[in-house]
């Protein structure tokens, strides 16, 4: 059974530096390949555009702040009552869709991965630190830098410089903000990814775990329960975290909670068809 579908997200032609735009782009291109779907695509911030949609089904992927800004209008237009991709939902990511009759349902998909799942990774002894978050220094303190600097002869240390680059020591190699396809290339082959702050959807965590990188965090990071469920290894103190890194363990298995993107699209498509 066919259906008309409006997908609201973030237009990658506006910006393509982050996983949210890449996620929208992948959703749009994947559903465009389905012959039984009449697809309309909108940037959620372009209210006049999606206000004119007559699609019978709406699928929304957005940050919480954009839903708060446009949720009331979406509810009038599509009967959407809640729709988040960037908010934790146990170990699932909810995509809320609805039809003109006012039906609103969640499609639960476990961590769709934008990167290809790598069963046989080639990992180097490299450590990637997540970026700083303004106003939240997190556990990446001078002490952690000192611990990691002692591993410098064995491990290369990198850090995202999205925020507060002036806080990154000169000996740490930087990965600047870049388009998503370049980000994927530059973050390939790392053995360790260290979280520095709590996220929402935690796209980097999923990206790295899908490529069998060890994702590590200190217990001081206020992580949501869902992200520590099979995705992140949490340590009580710096010495145990750094000791684990120095042991250079083999790659972990791909977490069972990660879903290949084509499988995620199939789950969403089947759920919409069942409700149509």
ABEGO torsion letter per residue (X at the ends): XBBBBBBBBBBAAABAABAAAAAAAAAAAAAAABAABBBBBBBAABAAAAAABABABBBBBBBAAAAAAAAAAAAAAAGBABBBAABBBEABBBBBBBBAAGBBBBBBBBGBBABBBBABBBBBBBBBBBBBBBGBAEABBAAAAAAAAAAAAABBBBBBAABGAAABBAABBBBBBBBAAAAAAAABGBABBBBABBBBAGAAAAAAAAAGBBBBBBAABBBBAAAABGABBBBABAAAAAAAAAAGBBBBBBBAABBBAAAAAAAAAAAAAAAX
